[in-house]
Amino acid sequence: MARVLSVVLVALCWGLAACAREAPPPPPDRAYTVEELAEKVGCTPEFQGKTSDFRQAACATDATRYMLLDFTTDEKKQAWLDTARLYGATYLVGDRWALTSLEVADMERLHSELGGSLLEGDPTMQH
């Protein structure tokens, strides 16, 4: 009986290990800079100015335009986001960073690479 139980336990552990290897680990939740976000997106940032609370840059790929931001604190990010979401679009936000675009599929792809949270803006305000 002990031998059968040992075989079952080994098989169970092996099966759980195989399942764990199949799922990729989630991306780390870290603070990205505008430059790092632009590199992940695959574009060149064009800075729109710097405030005391955040830096903002526009950039574009062949198919999509983005706005990239990094913030001094998460509280400043949240204050910006509370206002920005009134204007529509899709937002990907993480630890003191955010990026936005109208292209949901691109934002979902970046979400899997960067981590963070995907948020929708007010759909009645999109252009």
Backbone as JSON Lines, residues from 0, in Angstrom:
{"i":0,"aa":"M","n":[0.82,-1.19,0.0],"ca":[0.0,0.0,0.0],"c":[0.87,1.26,0.0]}
{"i":1,"aa":"A","n":[1.93,1.23,0.8],"ca":[2.81,2.39,0.86],"c":[3.47,2.65,-0.49]}
{"i":2,"aa":"R","n":[3.79,1.56,-1.2],"ca":[4.44,1.72,-2.51],"c":[3.47,2.36,-3.52]}
{"i":3,"aa":"V","n":[2.22,1.95,-3.51],"ca":[1.22,2.52,-4.41],"c":[1.03,4.01,-4.09]}
{"i":4,"aa":"L","n":[0.96,4.32,-2.81],"ca":[0.8,5.71,-2.4],"c":[2.0,6.56,-2.84]}
{"i":5,"aa":"S","n":[3.2,6.0,-2.74],"ca":[4.4,6.72,-3.18],"c":[4.36,6.99,-4.68]}
{"i":6,"aa":"V","n":[3.94,6.0,-5.46],"ca":[3.85,6.17,-6.91],"c":[2.83,7.26,-7.26]}
{"i":7,"aa":"V","n":[1.7,7.25,-6.58],"ca":[0.67,8.25,-6.82],"c":[1.19,9.65,-6.48]}
{"i":8,"aa":"L","n":[1.87,9.78,-5.35],"ca":[2.41,11.07,-4.95],"c":[3.46,11.58,-5.93]}
{"i":9,"aa":"V","n":[4.33,10.7,-6.4],"ca":[5.35,11.09,-7.38],"c":[4.68,11.54,-8.67]}
{"i":10,"aa":"A","n":[3.69,10.79,-9.14],"ca":[2.99,11.14,-10.37],"c":[2.27,12.48,-10.22]}
{"i":11,"aa":"L","n":[1.66,12.7,-9.08],"ca":[0.96,13.95,-8.83],"c":[1.93,15.13,-8.83]}
{"i":12,"aa":"C","n":[3.05,14.98,-8.15],"ca":[4.05,16.05,-8.12],"c":[4.61,16.32,-9.51]}
{"i":13,"aa":"W","n":[4.86,15.27,-10.27],"ca":[5.39,15.43,-11.62],"c":[4.38,16.16,-12.5]}
{"i":14,"aa":"G","n":[3.11,15.78,-12.37],"ca":[2.06,16.43,-13.16],"c":[1.89,17.89,-12.8]}
{"i":15,"aa":"L","n":[1.95,18.22,-11.52],"ca":[1.84,19.62,-11.11],"c":[3.04,20.43,-11.59]}
{"i":16,"aa":"A","n":[4.21,19.85,-11.56],"ca":[5.41,20.55,-12.05],"c":[5.3,20.82,-13.54]}
{"i":17,"aa":"A","n":[4.77,19.86,-14.29],"ca":[4.61,20.05,-15.74],"c":[3.61,21.17,-16.02]}
{"i":18,"aa":"C","n":[2.53,21.22,-15.27],"ca":[1.54,22.29,-15.45],"c":[2.14,23.65,-15.11]}
{"i":19,"aa":"A","n":[2.92,23.69,-14.06],"ca":[3.52,24.95,-13.65],"c":[4.49,25.46,-14.71]}
{"i":20,"aa":"R","n":[5.18,24.57,-15.41],"ca":[6.14,24.99,-16.43],"c":[5.44,25.54,-17.66]}
{"i":21,"aa":"E","n":[4.22,25.11,-17.93],"ca":[3.51,25.54,-19.14],"c":[3.07,26.99,-19.08]}
{"i":22,"aa":"A","n":[2.71,27.49,-17.92],"ca":[2.24,28.87,-17.79],"c":[3.45,29.79,-17.61]}
{"i":23,"aa":"P","n":[3.59,30.8,-18.47],"ca":[4.71,31.72,-18.3],"c":[4.52,32.56,-17.05]}
{"i":24,"aa":"P","n":[5.6,32.93,-16.41],"ca":[5.46,33.77,-15.22],"c":[4.95,35.15,-15.61]}
{"i":25,"aa":"P","n":[4.2,35.81,-14.72],"ca":[3.72,37.15,-15.05],"c":[4.9,38.12,-15.11]}
{"i":26,"aa":"P","n":[4.78,39.17,-15.91],"ca":[5.86,40.16,-15.97],"c":[6.03,40.82,-14.61]}
{"i":27,"aa":"P","n":[7.23,41.27,-14.3],"ca":[7.43,41.94,-13.02],"c":[6.7,43.27,-12.98]}
{"i":28,"aa":"D","n":[6.22,43.64,-11.81],"ca":[5.59,44.95,-11.65],"c":[6.7,45.91,-11.24]}
{"i":29,"aa":"R","n":[7.15,46.72,-12.18],"ca":[8.25,47.63,-11.91],"c":[7.95,48.99,-12.52]}
{"i":30,"aa":"A","n":[8.69,49.97,-12.09],"ca":[8.53,51.32,-12.62],"c":[9.35,51.46,-13.9]}
{"i":31,"aa":"Y","n":[8.67,51.65,-15.02],"ca":[9.34,51.88,-16.3],"c":[9.48,53.38,-16.53]}
{"i":32,"aa":"T","n":[10.53,53.78,-17.23],"ca":[10.68,55.16,-17.67],"c":[10.02,55.3,-19.04]}
{"i":33,"aa":"V","n":[9.81,56.53,-19.47],"ca":[9.27,56.77,-20.82],"c":[10.16,56.1,-21.86]}
{"i":34,"aa":"E","n":[11.47,56.21,-21.7],"ca":[12.39,55.63,-22.66],"c":[12.27,54.1,-22.71]}
{"i":35,"aa":"E","n":[12.1,53.47,-21.56],"ca":[11.93,52.01,-21.52],"c":[10.61,51.59,-22.14]}
{"i":36,"aa":"L","n":[9.56,52.36,-21.89],"ca":[8.27,52.06,-22.51],"c":[8.36,52.18,-24.02]}
{"i":37,"aa":"A","n":[9.02,53.22,-24.51],"ca":[9.17,53.42,-25.95],"c":[9.93,52.25,-26.58]}
{"i":38,"aa":"E","n":[10.95,51.77,-25.89],"ca":[11.71,50.62,-26.41],"c":[10.82,49.39,-26.51]}
{"i":39,"aa":"K","n":[9.99,49.15,-25.5],"ca":[9.07,48.0,-25.52],"c":[8.03,48.14,-26.63]}
{"i":40,"aa":"V","n":[7.55,49.36,-26.84],"ca":[6.54,49.62,-27.87],"c":[7.17,49.52,-29.26]}
{"i":41,"aa":"G","n":[8.43,49.95,-29.37],"ca":[9.11,49.95,-30.66],"c":[8.98,51.27,-31.39]}
{"i":42,"aa":"C","n":[9.09,52.38,-30.63],"ca":[8.95,53.7,-31.23],"c":[9.96,54.66,-30.59]}
{"i":43,"aa":"T","n":[10.07,55.83,-31.17],"ca":[10.96,56.87,-30.66],"c":[10.12,57.92,-29.93]}
{"i":44,"aa":"P","n":[10.39,58.16,-28.64],"ca":[9.57,59.11,-27.9],"c":[9.86,60.56,-28.3]}
{"i":45,"aa":"E","n":[8.8,61.33,-28.45],"ca":[8.9,62.77,-28.7],"c":[8.32,63.46,-27.46]}
{"i":46,"aa":"F","n":[9.21,63.97,-26.62],"ca":[8.77,64.52,-25.34],"c":[7.9,65.74,-25.53]}
{"i":47,"aa":"Q","n":[6.85,65.8,-24.72],"ca":[5.86,66.86,-24.77],"c":[6.06,67.86,-23.64]}
{"i":48,"aa":"G","n":[7.15,67.75,-22.94],"ca":[7.42,68.64,-21.8],"c":[7.49,67.83,-20.52]}
{"i":49,"aa":"K","n":[7.96,68.48,-19.48],"ca":[8.1,67.83,-18.18],"c":[7.44,68.72,-17.14]}
{"i":50,"aa":"T","n":[6.64,68.13,-16.3],"ca":[6.06,68.84,-15.18],"c":[6.78,68.36,-13.92]}
{"i":51,"aa":"S","n":[6.4,68.89,-12.79],"ca":[7.01,68.42,-11.55],"c":[6.49,67.04,-11.16]}
{"i":52,"aa":"D","n":[5.39,66.6,-11.78],"ca":[4.75,65.33,-11.41],"c":[5.01,64.19,-12.38]}
{"i":53,"aa":"F","n":[5.23,64.49,-13.68],"ca":[5.39,63.43,-14.66],"c":[6.1,63.92,-15.91]}
{"i":54,"aa":"R","n":[6.59,62.94,-16.7],"ca":[7.13,63.21,-18.03],"c":[6.21,62.54,-19.03]}
{"i":55,"aa":"Q","n":[6.01,63.17,-20.17],"ca":[5.07,62.67,-21.18],"c":[5.72,62.73,-22.55]}
{"i":56,"aa":"A","n":[5.52,61.66,-23.33],"ca":[6.05,61.64,-24.7],"c":[5.04,60.96,-25.61]}
{"i":57,"aa":"A","n":[4.95,61.45,-26.82],"ca":[4.14,60.81,-27.86],"c":[5.08,59.96,-28.7]}
{"i":58,"aa":"C","n":[4.57,58.87,-29.24],"ca":[5.34,58.07,-30.18],"c":[4.38,57.28,-31.05]}
{"i":59,"aa":"A","n":[4.88,56.79,-32.16],"ca":[4.02,56.05,-33.09],"c":[4.81,54.93,-33.75]}
{"i":60,"aa":"T","n":[4.11,53.83,-33.98],"ca":[4.61,52.76,-34.83],"c":[3.91,52.92,-36.17]}
{"i":61,"aa":"D","n":[4.13,51.99,-37.08],"ca":[3.45,52.08,-38.38],"c":[1.93,52.08,-38.23]}
{"i":62,"aa":"A","n":[1.43,51.38,-37.22],"ca":[-0.01,51.19,-37.1],"c":[-0.67,51.93,-35.94]}
{"i":63,"aa":"T","n":[0.1,52.35,-34.95],"ca":[-0.52,52.82,-33.71],"c":[0.21,54.04,-33.15]}
{"i":64,"aa":"R","n":[-0.57,54.96,-32.59],"ca":[-0.02,56.1,-31.86],"c":[-0.19,55.86,-30.36]}
{"i":65,"aa":"Y","n":[0.82,56.26,-29.59],"ca":[0.81,56.07,-28.14],"c":[1.16,57.37,-27.44]}
{"i":66,"aa":"M","n":[0.72,57.46,-26.18],"ca":[1.2,58.47,-25.26],"c":[1.82,57.69,-24.1]}
{"i":67,"aa":"L","n":[3.07,58.01,-23.78],"ca":[3.83,57.32,-22.74],"c":[4.1,58.29,-21.6]}
{"i":68,"aa":"L","n":[3.95,57.82,-20.37],"ca":[4.16,58.69,-19.22],"c":[4.88,57.95,-18.11]}
{"i":69,"aa":"D","n":[5.74,58.67,-17.39],"ca":[6.25,58.16,-16.11],"c":[6.02,59.24,-15.06]}
{"i":70,"aa":"F","n":[5.78,58.81,-13.83],"ca":[5.33,59.7,-12.76],"c":[6.29,59.64,-11.57]}
{"i":71,"aa":"T","n":[6.27,60.7,-10.78],"ca":[7.12,60.74,-9.59],"c":[6.57,59.85,-8.48]}
{"i":72,"aa":"T","n":[5.24,59.69,-8.41],"ca":[4.61,58.83,-7.41],"c":[3.38,58.15,-8.01]}
{"i":73,"aa":"D","n":[2.93,57.08,-7.37],"ca":[1.69,56.43,-7.82],"c":[0.48,57.34,-7.58]}
{"i":74,"aa":"E","n":[0.54,58.18,-6.55],"ca":[-0.56,59.1,-6.29],"c":[-0.71,60.1,-7.43]}
{"i":75,"aa":"K","n":[0.41,60.6,-7.94],"ca":[0.37,61.53,-9.08],"c":[-0.16,60.83,-10.33]}
{"i":76,"aa":"K","n":[0.23,59.56,-10.5],"ca":[-0.28,58.78,-11.63],"c":[-1.79,58.64,-11.53]}
{"i":77,"aa":"Q","n":[-2.29,58.33,-10.35],"ca":[-3.73,58.14,-10.18],"c":[-4.49,59.43,-10.43]}
{"i":78,"aa":"A","n":[-3.96,60.55,-9.98],"ca":[-4.61,61.85,-10.23],"c":[-4.69,62.12,-11.73]}
{"i":79,"aa":"W","n":[-3.61,61.86,-12.46],"ca":[-3.61,62.05,-13.91],"c":[-4.63,61.12,-14.56]}
{"i":80,"aa":"L","n":[-4.63,59.86,-14.14],"ca":[-5.5,58.85,-14.73],"c":[-6.97,59.17,-14.5]}
{"i":81,"aa":"D","n":[-7.31,59.66,-13.32],"ca":[-8.7,60.01,-13.03],"c":[-9.24,61.02,-14.04]}
{"i":82,"aa":"T","n":[-8.42,61.97,-14.44],"ca":[-8.84,62.96,-15.43],"c":[-8.75,62.4,-16.85]}
{"i":83,"aa":"A","n":[-7.66,61.72,-17.16],"ca":[-7.43,61.24,-18.53],"c":[-8.51,60.26,-18.99]}
{"i":84,"aa":"R","n":[-9.0,59.43,-18.1],"ca":[-9.99,58.41,-18.48],"c":[-11.29,59.03,-18.97]}
{"i":85,"aa":"L","n":[-11.52,60.29,-18.64],"ca":[-12.71,60.97,-19.13],"c":[-12.69,61.14,-20.64]}
{"i":86,"aa":"Y","n":[-11.5,61.06,-21.25],"ca":[-11.33,61.31,-22.68],"c":[-11.3,60.05,-23.53]}
{"i":87,"aa":"G","n":[-11.66,58.91,-22.97],"ca":[-11.7,57.68,-23.74],"c":[-10.35,57.0,-23.81]}
{"i":88,"aa":"A","n":[-10.16,56.15,-24.81],"ca":[-8.94,55.38,-25.06],"c":[-8.82,54.2,-24.1]}
{"i":89,"aa":"T","n":[-7.73,53.48,-24.25],"ca":[-7.39,52.36,-23.39],"c":[-6.09,52.7,-22.69]}
{"i":90,"aa":"Y","n":[-6.0,52.39,-21.41],"ca":[-4.84,52.75,-20.6],"c":[-4.21,51.49,-20.03]}
{"i":91,"aa":"L","n":[-2.9,51.42,-20.12],"ca":[-2.13,50.37,-19.47],"c":[-1.31,51.08,-18.41]}
{"i":92,"aa":"V","n":[-1.54,50.74,-17.15],"ca":[-0.9,51.45,-16.05],"c":[-0.18,50.47,-15.13]}
{"i":93,"aa":"G","n":[0.96,50.91,-14.63],"ca":[1.75,50.1,-13.71],"c":[2.31,50.97,-12.61]}
{"i":94,"aa":"D","n":[3.4,50.54,-12.03],"ca":[4.06,51.22,-10.93],"c":[4.71,52.52,-11.43]}
{"i":95,"aa":"R","n":[4.05,53.65,-11.26],"ca":[4.5,54.99,-11.65],"c":[4.68,55.16,-13.16]}
{"i":96,"aa":"W","n":[3.93,54.43,-13.97],"ca":[3.97,54.6,-15.43],"c":[2.59,54.35,-16.01]}
{"i":97,"aa":"A","n":[2.38,54.88,-17.21],"ca":[1.14,54.65,-17.95],"c":[1.42,54.82,-19.42]}
{"i":98,"aa":"L","n":[0.66,54.11,-20.23],"ca":[0.66,54.38,-21.66],"c":[-0.76,54.24,-22.14]}
{"i":99,"aa":"T","n":[-1.06,54.94,-23.21],"ca":[-2.42,54.96,-23.72],"c":[-2.42,54.91,-25.24]}
{"i":100,"aa":"S","n":[-3.49,54.33,-25.77],"ca":[-3.68,54.21,-27.21],"c":[-5.15,53.9,-27.47]}
{"i":101,"aa":"L","n":[-5.57,54.1,-28.69],"ca":[-6.93,53.72,-29.08],"c":[-6.99,52.27,-29.55]}
{"i":102,"aa":"E","n":[-5.85,51.64,-29.78],"ca":[-5.78,50.27,-30.32],"c":[-5.75,49.24,-29.19]}
{"i":103,"aa":"V","n":[-6.88,48.64,-28.9],"ca":[-7.01,47.71,-27.79],"c":[-6.12,46.48,-27.98]}
{"i":104,"aa":"A","n":[-6.04,45.93,-29.18],"ca":[-5.23,44.73,-29.41],"c":[-3.76,44.98,-29.1]}
{"i":105,"aa":"D","n":[-3.24,46.13,-29.48],"ca":[-1.85,46.47,-29.15],"c":[-1.66,46.62,-27.65]}
{"i":106,"aa":"M","n":[-2.62,47.21,-27.0],"ca":[-2.53,47.39,-25.55],"c":[-2.57,46.04,-24.84]}
{"i":107,"aa":"E","n":[-3.37,45.1,-25.33],"ca":[-3.41,43.76,-24.73],"c":[-2.07,43.05,-24.9]}
{"i":108,"aa":"R","n":[-1.44,43.2,-26.06],"ca":[-0.12,42.6,-26.29],"c":[0.9,43.2,-25.33]}
{"i":109,"aa":"L","n":[0.9,44.51,-25.2],"ca":[1.84,45.16,-24.3],"c":[1.56,44.8,-22.84]}
{"i":110,"aa":"H","n":[0.31,44.58,-22.51],"ca":[-0.04,44.16,-21.15],"c":[0.65,42.85,-20.8]}
{"i":111,"aa":"S","n":[0.69,41.91,-21.76],"ca":[1.34,40.62,-21.49],"c":[2.86,40.78,-21.36]}
{"i":112,"aa":"E","n":[3.44,41.81,-21.96],"ca":[4.88,42.04,-21.89],"c":[5.29,42.9,-20.69]}
{"i":113,"aa":"L","n":[4.49,43.91,-20.37],"ca":[4.86,44.88,-19.35],"c":[4.23,44.61,-17.99]}
{"i":114,"aa":"G","n":[3.12,43.89,-17.96],"ca":[2.37,43.75,-16.72],"c":[1.45,44.95,-16.57]}
{"i":115,"aa":"G","n":[1.17,45.32,-15.34],"ca":[0.28,46.45,-15.09],"c":[-1.18,46.04,-15.23]}
{"i":116,"aa":"S","n":[-2.04,47.04,-15.34],"ca":[-3.49,46.83,-15.44],"c":[-4.02,47.54,-16.67]}
{"i":117,"aa":"L","n":[-4.9,46.87,-17.39],"ca":[-5.57,47.48,-18.55],"c":[-6.86,48.13,-18.07]}
{"i":118,"aa":"L","n":[-7.04,49.39,-18.41],"ca":[-8.24,50.13,-18.02],"c":[-8.85,50.79,-19.24]}
{"i":119,"aa":"E","n":[-10.16,50.88,-19.27],"ca":[-10.87,51.54,-20.36],"c":[-11.26,52.94,-19.92]}
{"i":120,"aa":"G","n":[-11.16,53.88,-20.85],"ca":[-11.65,55.23,-20.61],"c":[-13.13,55.3,-20.95]}
{"i":121,"aa":"D","n":[-13.69,56.49,-20.88],"ca":[-15.09,56.72,-21.2],"c":[-15.29,56.52,-22.7]}
{"i":122,"aa":"P","n":[-16.01,55.47,-23.12],"ca":[-16.16,55.19,-24.56],"c":[-16.93,56.25,-25.32]}
{"i":123,"aa":"T","n":[-17.72,57.06,-24.65],"ca":[-18.48,58.1,-25.35],"c":[-17.6,59.27,-25.76]}
{"i":124,"aa":"M","n":[-16.37,59.32,-25.25],"ca":[-15.48,60.44,-25.53],"c":[-14.41,60.12,-26.57]}
{"i":125,"aa":"Q","n":[-14.36,58.88,-27.1],"ca":[-13.32,58.53,-28.07],"c":[-13.59,59.22,-29.39]}
{"i":126,"aa":"H","n":[-12.52,59.59,-30.07],"ca":[-12.61,60.3,-31.35],"c":[-12.7,59.32,-32.48]}
